[in-house]
Amino acid sequence: MCAAPRFPRSHRPWDVVLVTLPPAVGRAIDRAIGNHDSGPILLNSRGARMDRHAATRRLRRLADAAGVPITSPHPHMLRHTFVTTMLDAGVDLGDVQIVARHADPRTAIAV
């Protein structure tokens, strides 16, 4: 009898998952942070912490400006895109599962 591989389950908010970012993403984050040493990085139009509604509006505007047809944009789409891109690039399913913090590899495949 062969045991199925077990992957770490990391669902607690204080668990840290380190992800190597592409240089362009690192530069964008550095620009967004600027001189901030505390507080929220993503701000809404009033300068307050961006909530999911403001993020959805911004995603819709960015998609429209880029000419990307998205019928129902929402920030979680970016997570789906991240996982799908990793799988399409041939990243090992176990690694994708860990980075996406999925307890079951079938969840990463279903995305």
TORKOL-4160 file (C-alpha; in steps of 0.2 Angstrom, whole numbers, padded with zeros to 4 digits, m for minus):
111
<pt num="1" X="0000" Y="0000" Z="0000"/>
<pt num="2" X="0007" Y="0017" Z="m0005"/>
<pt num="3" X="0003" Y="0032" Z="0005"/>
<pt num="4" X="m0002" Y="0048" Z="m0004"/>
<pt num="5" X="0010" Y="0063" Z="m0002"/>
<pt num="6" X="0005" Y="0075" Z="0011"/>
<pt num="7" X="0008" Y="0094" Z="0009"/>
<pt num="8" X="0009" Y="0107" Z="0023"/>
<pt num="9" X="m0007" Y="0115" Z="0028"/>
<pt num="10" X="m0004" Y="0133" Z="0031"/>
<pt num="11" X="m0021" Y="0141" Z="0034"/>
<pt num="12" X="m0017" Y="0152" Z="0049"/>
<pt num="13" X="m0016" Y="0170" Z="0045"/>
<pt num="14" X="0001" Y="0172" Z="0055"/>
<pt num="15" X="0009" Y="0158" Z="0044"/>
<pt num="16" X="0021" Y="0166" Z="0032"/>
<pt num="17" X="0023" Y="0160" Z="0014"/>
<pt num="18" X="0038" Y="0167" Z="0005"/>
<pt num="19" X="0036" Y="0169" Z="m0014"/>
<pt num="20" X="0049" Y="0175" Z="m0026"/>
<pt num="21" X="0042" Y="0189" Z="m0035"/>
<pt num="22" X="0047" Y="0194" Z="m0053"/>
<pt num="23" X="0058" Y="0210" Z="m0053"/>
<pt num="24" X="0044" Y="0220" Z="m0062"/>
<pt num="25" X="0032" Y="0216" Z="m0047"/>
<pt num="26" X="0045" Y="0220" Z="m0034"/>
<pt num="27" X="0048" Y="0237" Z="m0043"/>
<pt num="28" X="0029" Y="0240" Z="m0043"/>
<pt num="29" X="0028" Y="0237" Z="m0025"/>
<pt num="30" X="0043" Y="0248" Z="m0021"/>
<pt num="31" X="0034" Y="0262" Z="m0030"/>
<pt num="32" X="0018" Y="0259" Z="m0021"/>
<pt num="33" X="0026" Y="0259" Z="m0004"/>
<pt num="34" X="0036" Y="0275" Z="m0008"/>
<pt num="35" X="0041" Y="0283" Z="0008"/>
<pt num="36" X="0028" Y="0274" Z="0019"/>
<pt num="37" X="0035" Y="0266" Z="0034"/>
<pt num="38" X="0018" Y="0261" Z="0041"/>
<pt num="39" X="m0001" Y="0260" Z="0037"/>
<pt num="40" X="m0010" Y="0254" Z="0021"/>
<pt num="41" X="m0001" Y="0253" Z="0004"/>
<pt num="42" X="m0017" Y="0252" Z="m0007"/>
<pt num="43" X="m0028" Y="0267" Z="m0004"/>
<pt num="44" X="m0045" Y="0272" Z="m0011"/>
<pt num="45" X="m0048" Y="0288" Z="m0020"/>
<pt num="46" X="m0051" Y="0297" Z="m0003"/>
<pt num="47" X="m0034" Y="0291" Z="0004"/>
<pt num="48" X="m0041" Y="0278" Z="0016"/>
<pt num="49" X="m0037" Y="0259" Z="0016"/>
<pt num="50" X="m0044" Y="0251" Z="0000"/>
<pt num="51" X="m0058" Y="0239" Z="0003"/>
<pt num="52" X="m0064" Y="0225" Z="m0009"/>
<pt num="53" X="m0077" Y="0237" Z="m0018"/>
<pt num="54" X="m0063" Y="0250" Z="m0022"/>
<pt num="55" X="m0052" Y="0236" Z="m0028"/>
<pt num="56" X="m0065" Y="0229" Z="m0039"/>
<pt num="57" X="m0068" Y="0247" Z="m0046"/>
<pt num="58" X="m0050" Y="0249" Z="m0049"/>
<pt num="59" X="m0048" Y="0232" Z="m0057"/>
<pt num="60" X="m0063" Y="0236" Z="m0069"/>
<pt num="61" X="m0055" Y="0253" Z="m0074"/>
<pt num="62" X="m0038" Y="0245" Z="m0077"/>
<pt num="63" X="m0045" Y="0231" Z="m0087"/>
<pt num="64" X="m0055" Y="0244" Z="m0098"/>
<pt num="65" X="m0040" Y="0255" Z="m0100"/>
<pt num="66" X="m0030" Y="0240" Z="m0106"/>
<pt num="67" X="m0044" Y="0234" Z="m0118"/>
<pt num="68" X="m0046" Y="0217" Z="m0108"/>
<pt num="69" X="m0064" Y="0212" Z="m0109"/>
<pt num="70" X="m0069" Y="0206" Z="m0092"/>
<pt num="71" X="m0088" Y="0203" Z="m0089"/>
<pt num="72" X="m0087" Y="0203" Z="m0070"/>
<pt num="73" X="m0071" Y="0208" Z="m0063"/>
<pt num="74" X="m0066" Y="0205" Z="m0045"/>
<pt num="75" X="m0049" Y="0205" Z="m0035"/>
<pt num="76" X="m0050" Y="0186" Z="m0033"/>
<pt num="77" X="m0048" Y="0184" Z="m0052"/>
<pt num="78" X="m0030" Y="0189" Z="m0049"/>
<pt num="79" X="m0027" Y="0175" Z="m0038"/>
<pt num="80" X="m0035" Y="0163" Z="m0051"/>
<pt num="81" X="m0024" Y="0171" Z="m0064"/>
<pt num="82" X="m0008" Y="0168" Z="m0053"/>
<pt num="83" X="m0012" Y="0150" Z="m0050"/>
<pt num="84" X="m0016" Y="0147" Z="m0068"/>
<pt num="85" X="m0001" Y="0155" Z="m0074"/>
<pt num="86" X="0010" Y="0145" Z="m0063"/>
<pt num="87" X="0002" Y="0129" Z="m0068"/>
<pt num="88" X="0003" Y="0134" Z="m0087"/>
<pt num="89" X="0022" Y="0138" Z="m0084"/>
<pt num="90" X="0025" Y="0120" Z="m0078"/>
<pt num="91" X="0027" Y="0124" Z="m0060"/>
<pt num="92" X="0026" Y="0108" Z="m0049"/>
<pt num="93" X="0008" Y="0106" Z="m0042"/>
<pt num="94" X="0014" Y="0104" Z="m0025"/>
<pt num="95" X="0023" Y="0121" Z="m0026"/>
<pt num="96" X="0008" Y="0129" Z="m0033"/>
<pt num="97" X="m0003" Y="0122" Z="m0019"/>
<pt num="98" X="0009" Y="0128" Z="m0005"/>
<pt num="99" X="0010" Y="0146" Z="m0013"/>
<pt num="100" X="m0009" Y="0147" Z="m0015"/>
<pt num="101" X="m0011" Y="0140" Z="0002"/>
<pt num="102" X="m0023" Y="0126" Z="m0004"/>
<pt num="103" X="m0025" Y="0111" Z="0008"/>
<pt num="104" X="m0030" Y="0100" Z="m0007"/>
<pt num="105" X="m0020" Y="0099" Z="m0023"/>
<pt num="106" X="m0037" Y="0097" Z="m0032"/>
<pt num="107" X="m0041" Y="0115" Z="m0027"/>
<pt num="108" X="m0026" Y="0121" Z="m0037"/>
<pt num="109" X="m0031" Y="0111" Z="m0052"/>
<pt num="110" X="m0049" Y="0117" Z="m0052"/>
<pt num="111" X="m0044" Y="0135" Z="m0052"/>
